[in-house]
Amino acid sequence: AIVAAPVATGLACLTEEERELGVALVEMGASVTNVSLFIGGMLVGLKTISCGAADITDDIASTFGIRRTQAERLKCFHGSAQSTPRDHQDVLDLTEEGMPADGNMPRITKAQLNAVICQRIDQIFADIAQALRDLGFAGPSKHQVVLTGGGAELKGIAEHMQAVLGRTVRVGRPTGIFGLPDAHSGPAFSTMVGL
């Protein structure tokens, strides 16, 4: 059978009470971000944004003139949606394992990396906010937003999203399946576990 990804994702990382009372589920994948609305236990609205976590990687690669594999590694291990004053002093190592050190590698601080990440994230969050308005999930509300998908694994992203949207945001991880390996229990596997 064919199952809509937000239905599977909602089953994996939303509680029954959330689906019943109303919740927005934002699944940030590599190339698309799905914004879905659950009320009364059912999926009642869906918007797809053609932008995702891979766009952040592409921005890092093009801004600093490095390969995508290096950009992805920087994003995953050093990137954050929030910066601290110390980030201006932290210079990141761009050499990859097994690769010879190249004197032409740019010097990138953590603050520079996070600025590139936040620029793209702010654009994605603006699109998410518009999608929520289009779905009727606007204005002050007690309903929360659940962020999941591979993009939800970026450090500080839920806090940044909460500040932008003005709503409670939590990172949704798959639940309900016992014995799931730790490597497969993160937000990136929500849809797979839901299926």
C-alpha positions, 0 to 999 in steps of 0.5 A, spaced: 500 500 500 501 507 499 502 511 505 503 518 505 509 520 509 506 525 514 501 519 516 507 514 518 511 520 521 505 522 525 504 515 528 512 514 530 513 521 533 506 524 536 502 522 542 495 520 541 493 526 545 497 530 540 494 528 534 487 528 538 488 535 540 491 538 535 499 539 533 503 541 527 508 536 525 514 539 521 518 533 517 525 536 515 528 532 510 534 532 505 530 535 499 523 537 502 520 539 508 513 537 510 508 541 514 502 537 516 496 538 521 493 533 525 486 534 529 481 529 531 486 524 530 487 525 523 491 528 518 487 534 516 492 538 512 499 538 508 504 543 505 510 541 502 516 546 501 521 544 496 527 546 501 531 541 506 537 540 510 541 538 503 540 546 501 544 548 508 549 543 506 549 546 499 550 553 502 556 551 506 559 548 500 558 554 495 560 559 501 566 556 503 568 553 496 569 546 499 566 539 497 559 537 499 562 531 503 566 536 507 560 541 508 556 535 510 561 533 516 562 541 518 554 541 519 553 535 522 559 535 527 560 543 528 554 546 526 548 549 530 542 554 529 545 558 535 551 561 536 555 563 542 561 569 543 566 563 543 564 561 536 568 567 533 575 564 536 573 556 534 577 555 527 574 548 524 578 543 521 577 542 514 581 536 512 578 529 511 580 523 514 585 519 509 586 526 505 592 530 505 592 537 508 592 542 503 595 549 504 589 552 500 584 550 505 580 556 507 580 558 515 573 558 517 570 559 524 564 556 527 561 563 527 562 563 520 559 556 519 553 558 523 551 564 520 551 560 513 546 555 516 542 560 520 541 564 513 538 558 510 534 556 516 531 563 517 528 562 510 526 555 511 522 557 517 519 563 514 516 558 509 514 553 514 510 559 518 507 561 511 505 554 511 502 554 518 498 560 516 495 557 510 493 551 514 489 555 519 495 554 524 496 561 526 495 566 531 497 565 539 495 558 540 497 552 546 498 547 540 505 546 539 510 544 533 513 537 533 520 538 528 522 531 526 526 528 520 534 529 519 534 536 519 531 536 526 538 533 528 542 540 527 544 543 534 539 548 537 534 548 531 528 547 536 530 553 540 531 557 534 524 555 531 521 556 537 523 563 537 521 564 530 515 561 530 513 563 537 510 556 539 513 551 543 517 546 539 520 539 541 524 534 537 520 528 535 523 522 535 520 515 533 517 511 539 513 505 540 518 500 537 522 496 542 529 494 541 530 499 536 538 500 535 540 507 538 543 509 531 536 508 528 532 512 534 533 519 532 529 524 528 531 522 521 528 515 522 521 517 524 518 516 517 521 509 517 519 507 524 512 509 522 511 505 516 
